[in-house]
Amino acid sequence: MQASQNWTNVGPADHEKRDTMQAIKRGLFCCCPNCGQGKLFRGYLKSVDKCAACNEDFTHHRADDLPAYLSIVLVGHIVVGGFMMTDLVWTMSNWAHLAIWTPLTLILALVTIQPIKGAVIGLQWAMRMHGFGGHEPKPEDKIE
C-alpha cells in the first residue's frame, strides 16, 4: 500500500522500470539516456535543454560536482599508478616526470569529464531523481 502512495504524483507511463545500466551507458556516449538517439550536450559540458529526438527535458538535472570528483579519482589513480610504476623501472629526473605526467593528467581530465557527466545525468534519469520522474521537484531540489 505504501509503494502505491509514492506514485500518486506520477503518471501511468512513468511506472515502467528504467534500465539503469543502459541509461549510464548512453550517457557515457553523450547520448540521451531515454532514447539513445539525441545528443546530450550542446557544448563541452553544457547539456541540452531537451532531447532533439524524444523531447526529454534535461533542464532540471543536477550533476553538480560529482563528475569532477569522479574524474579526479579516475585520473588520479591512473597517473599516480603510472608514476609509481615508471619510477620503479626507470630513474628519471623530476623535470622528466613533470614533462610526462602534467600533460597526461590534463589530457585525461579533459577527455573523461564529459562522458562521466553524461553518465551521471543518465543515472539521475534512470533513478528518477530531481524531476526526471514526472513529478514536481521538491523545494530543496530547485536551484534559484
C-alpha positions in Angstrom: 0.0 0.0 0.0 2.8 2.4 0.8 4.5 1.8 -2.5 1.4 2.9 -4.4 1.3 6.1 -2.3 4.8 7.0 -3.5 3.5 7.0 -7.1 0.5 9.3 -6.6 2.1 12.3 -8.4 3.5 10.2 -11.3 1.6 9.4 -14.5 0.9 5.8 -15.6 3.6 5.9 -18.3 6.3 6.5 -15.6 5.5 3.3 -13.7 7.8 1.4 -16.1 11.2 0.5 -14.7 14.1 2.3 -16.4 17.2 0.3 -17.2 20.0 2.0 -15.1 23.0 0.4 -16.8 21.6 1.3 -20.3 21.0 4.9 -19.2 24.5 5.2 -17.8 26.0 3.6 -21.0 24.0 6.0 -23.2 25.2 8.9 -21.0 28.8 7.8 -21.3 28.5 8.0 -25.1 26.9 11.5 -24.6 23.5 10.4 -26.0 20.1 10.9 -24.5 19.6 8.3 -21.7 15.9 8.0 -22.7 16.1 7.2 -26.4 19.8 6.9 -27.2 19.4 9.0 -30.3 19.7 12.7 -29.4 22.8 14.5 -28.3 23.1 15.1 -24.5 25.5 18.1 -24.8 25.3 21.3 -26.8 28.7 22.5 -25.6 31.7 20.8 -24.0 29.9 20.5 -20.6 26.6 22.3 -21.2 23.8 19.8 -21.5 20.9 20.4 -23.9 17.6 21.6 -22.5 15.6 19.0 -24.4 16.5 15.9 -26.5 16.0 16.7 -30.2 14.8 13.1 -30.8 12.4 12.3 -27.9 11.9 15.7 -26.3 13.0 14.5 -22.9 13.6 17.6 -20.6 17.1 17.9 -19.1 16.8 21.4 -17.6 16.4 20.0 -14.1 19.4 17.6 -13.9 21.8 18.3 -11.1 25.2 16.7 -11.9 26.9 19.5 -9.9 30.4 18.4 -8.7 30.1 14.6 -8.9 31.5 14.3 -12.4 34.6 16.4 -11.4 35.1 14.2 -8.3 34.8 11.0 -10.3 37.2 12.3 -12.9 39.7 13.3 -10.3 39.6 9.9 -8.7 39.9 8.1 -12.1 42.7 10.3 -13.4 44.5 10.3 -10.1 44.6 6.5 -9.9 45.9 6.3 -13.5 48.5 9.0 -13.1 49.8 8.1 -9.6 49.9 4.4 -10.5 51.7 5.1 -13.8 54.1 7.4 -12.0 54.9 4.8 -9.3 55.4 2.0 -11.9 57.7 4.1 -14.1 59.6 5.2 -11.1 60.3 1.6 -10.2 61.6 0.7 -13.6 63.4 3.9 -14.7 65.2 6.6 -12.8 64.2 9.9 -14.2 64.6 13.5 -13.1 61.8 15.5 -11.6 61.7 17.6 -14.8 61.2 14.5 -16.9 58.3 13.3 -14.6 56.7 16.8 -14.9 57.1 16.8 -18.7 55.3 13.4 -18.9 52.7 13.4 -16.1 51.5 17.0 -16.2 50.2 17.0 -19.8 48.9 13.4 -19.4 46.9 14.5 -16.3 45.4 17.4 -18.2 44.5 15.4 -21.3 43.0 12.6 -19.2 40.9 15.1 -17.2 39.6 16.8 -20.3 38.8 13.5 -22.0 37.0 11.9 -19.1 34.9 14.8 -17.7 32.2 14.9 -20.4 31.4 11.2 -20.6 31.4 11.0 -16.8 28.9 13.9 -16.6 26.8 12.2 -19.2 26.8 9.0 -17.1 25.8 11.0 -14.0 22.9 12.6 -15.9 21.9 9.1 -17.2 22.0 7.7 -13.7 19.8 10.6 -12.4 17.3 10.0 -15.3 17.2 6.2 -14.6 16.7 6.7 -10.8 14.0 9.4 -11.5 16.0 12.0 -9.4 15.5 15.8 -9.5 12.3 15.9 -11.5 13.0 13.1 -14.0 10.2 11.0 -12.5 7.5 13.3 -13.9 6.7 14.9 -10.5 7.3 18.5 -9.5 10.8 18.8 -7.8 10.7 19.4 -4.0 11.8 22.9 -2.8 15.2 21.6 -1.8 15.7 20.2 -5.4 15.2 23.6 -7.0 18.2 25.8 -7.8 17.4 29.5 -7.5 
